Amino acid sequence: MKVPFNALGRAVAKQRDALMRATTDVLDSGWFVRGGQHAAFVSELQAYLGVPYVIGCGNGTDALELALRAAQLDSRRTVLTAANAGGYASTAARAAGLRVRYVDIDPETHTLDPSAVDAAIDDDTFALVVTHLYGRVADMDGVRSAIGGRDVLLVEDCAQAFGASTPAGKAGSLGDLATFSFYPTKTLGALGDGGAVATRDPALALRVAQLGEYGWVTKYEAALPGGRNSRLDELQASYLRVRLPLVDDANATRRAIIARYAEAASPRIHVLAAADASHAAHLAVVVTDSAEDLGSHLTQAGIGHAVHYPVPDHRQVAFANGGQHDLPVTDSFVGRIISLPLFTELTDSEITKVCDALATY
Ligand SMILES: *Cc1c(COP(=O)(O)O)cnc(C)c1O
């Protein structure tokens, strides 16, 4: 028996009737983009997040691009972000013609280190993207106080953290703008691509909505430069409505799986904790001496695994921008992290098998 890294078909099988009903409803409605499903999903999301404005869009990278374009109101062009979060913010910023400067991470949480923020902000900086990496809400209070009184907008990338909840509010309600991806593997996943931007600021919300539909201020009247098309379609919105009520339980189930891995792991493996609801448990990431060695041990044991992410942004050819980047903590994890199977439908014997392999390394 092999343990797959992921198996999206298992969730679909469980939810098949509801998903088929949602499909039929959309087909029968005869309306496929920005109709009743999108409107209903948006208001359900606003209620869930406790945020007054949500705008659906095509995917999580578009969400970041729209958020950054909406946030950039003057000639400042630099965005700060961490370099270990998969490159999505870098891709979005570069698509919007912006510069990226990387900030180092905290060695325990692997999220952006607030103590590195102060030195990174300069006169050209207008936004900071904080990724709630692997599902863990970053230190938003720390980042806020590091920004201090400066005019820098705080963008939360919640692609991996849908449903994470802190005493101060849900992931997505803690910054000036928040972005979501509904890629099928995410903690709230569609059956295709999807994304959203959330904000409390009506002016930012309006700009995001306008930029996502050609820069139109009214139909066919393009007044806002930088507009493009990025929308969440009715089928995806209807599937997301089926899945939204399931998210909290699913996140708790995956947190419990991470706890079992942590309990079983040999001293050579450090399982990043997902202790409470402030972690959506999107990925079960471990730090070890050699990801290559642990990877072959897992492969021999028939256990799927992956790396999130093998190459930090400042070392990606496509993102090279000639800047000097001194990111010792980020660099120290290259070749040392591995992601384990983590999805709600893992069976007890599959989890046990992963635990056994972690114990015998
Ligand atoms: C998946 C992901 C994105 C991008 O989402 P897409 O829908 O694939 O464009 C952005 N940020 C993070 C942290 C992600 O994990």
Ligand as a Chemical Component Dictionary entry (heavy atoms), coordinates in Angstrom:
data_LIG
# 
_chem_comp.id                   LIG 
_chem_comp.type                 NON-POLYMER 
_chem_comp.pdbx_formal_charge   0 
_chem_comp.three_letter_code    LIG 
# 
loop_
_chem_comp_atom.comp_id 
_chem_comp_atom.atom_id 
_chem_comp_atom.alt_atom_id 
_chem_comp_atom.type_symbol 
_chem_comp_atom.charge 
_chem_comp_atom.model_Cartn_x 
_chem_comp_atom.model_Cartn_y 
_chem_comp_atom.model_Cartn_z 
_chem_comp_atom.pdbx_ordinal 
LIG C1 C1 C 0 -1.368 28.658 -4.213 1  
LIG C2 C2 C 0 -0.798 29.935 -3.710 2  
LIG C3 C3 C 0 -0.951 31.141 -4.397 3  
LIG C4 C4 C 0 -1.460 31.251 -5.803 4  
LIG O1 O1 O 0 -2.658 30.727 -6.045 5  
LIG P1 P1 P 0 -3.107 30.298 -7.541 6  
LIG O2 O2 O 0 -4.570 30.194 -7.413 7  
LIG O3 O3 O 0 -2.431 29.007 -7.833 8  
LIG O4 O4 O 0 -2.668 31.388 -8.454 9  
LIG C5 C5 C 0 -0.505 32.314 -3.803 10 
LIG N1 N1 N 0 0.095  32.278 -2.620 11 
LIG C6 C6 C 0 0.317  31.145 -1.942 12 
LIG C7 C7 C 0 0.986  31.212 -0.621 13 
LIG C8 C8 C 0 -0.127 29.926 -2.464 14 
LIG O5 O5 O 0 0.089  28.802 -1.776 15 
# 
loop_
_chem_comp_bond.comp_id 
_chem_comp_bond.atom_id_1 
_chem_comp_bond.atom_id_2 
_chem_comp_bond.value_order 
_chem_comp_bond.pdbx_ordinal 
LIG C1 C2 SING 1  
LIG C2 C3 SING 2  
LIG C2 C8 DOUB 3  
LIG C3 C4 SING 4  
LIG C3 C5 DOUB 5  
LIG C4 O1 SING 6  
LIG O1 P1 SING 7  
LIG P1 O2 DOUB 8  
LIG P1 O3 SING 9  
LIG P1 O4 SING 10 
LIG C5 N1 SING 11 
LIG N1 C6 DOUB 12 
LIG C6 C7 SING 13 
LIG C6 C8 SING 14 
LIG C8 O5 SING 15 
# 
